[in-house]
Amino acid sequence: MKTIWLALLMLSCSCNIALPQEHPPQLLVQASHCLAVKNHLPPYKSTALSFGYMVDSISYPGEKVIYLVEYIGPGRSHGMVFAVWLTEEGSDKVFNIQNNAKFVRSNKGEDVVEGVNFVEPPLGGTWTQERLVSAIKLIEGQPRFMIPVEGLLVAPANTRCESYTDSK
């Protein structure tokens, strides 16, 4: 069942093909901006952050979810994964951060799910963890984009940010 789901997710993925690109895609810039202004990114130690992403329109019928991975360090062995719901209201794009987890790629340990150990687990249960693991694996095969930290704080046009941590 997992193989079928992964194959469907790969077919539906609006990911960038591994072509060289100078600038990160606007959708990634907007979503990462929301992660920064909603305080979901760890403290910055460099002048640019490394991101990968994919768009999933299969897992939640009628909804679009952007999965982002912020890689910590030069490799792809650990980082933060985020699930951000994307909706449109008129000309505005609304990025609603719904989940995040810190992970390490590993084959050892009791909490390892398909080679991913959640150091700080996501909200939700097994189903959520499986979606995040699949996203991490798919994003590993996609290009990484460097986004300057100073650019994360500048609000892109027509972008609204929401998060599960917002006061209701």
Stockholm file with secondary structure:
# STOCKHOLM 1.0

chainA/1-168         MKTIWLALLMLSCSCNIALPQEHPPQLLVQASHCLAVKNHLPPYKSTALSFGYMVDSISYPGEKVIYLVEYIGPGRSHGMVFAVWLTEEGSDKVFNIQNNAKFVRSNKGEDVVEGVNFVEPPLGGTWTQERLVSAIKLIEGQPRFMIPVEGLLVAPANTRCESYTDSK
#=GR chainA/1-168 SS CHHHHHHHHHHHCCCCCSCCCSSCCHHHHHHHHHHHHTTCSCCCCSSEEEEEEEEESSSSTTCEEEEEEEECSSSSSEEEEEEEEEEEETTEEEEEEEEEEEEEECSCSTTEETTEEEEECCSSCHHHHHHHHHHHHHHHTSCCEEEEHHHHTSCCTTEEEEETTSCC
#=GC SS_cons         CHHHHHHHHHHHCCCCCSCCCSSCCHHHHHHHHHHHHTTCSCCCCSSEEEEEEEEESSSSTTCEEEEEEEECSSSSSEEEEEEEEEEEETTEEEEEEEEEEEEEECSCSTTEETTEEEEECCSSCHHHHHHHHHHHHHHHTSCCEEEEHHHHTSCCTTEEEEETTSCC
//
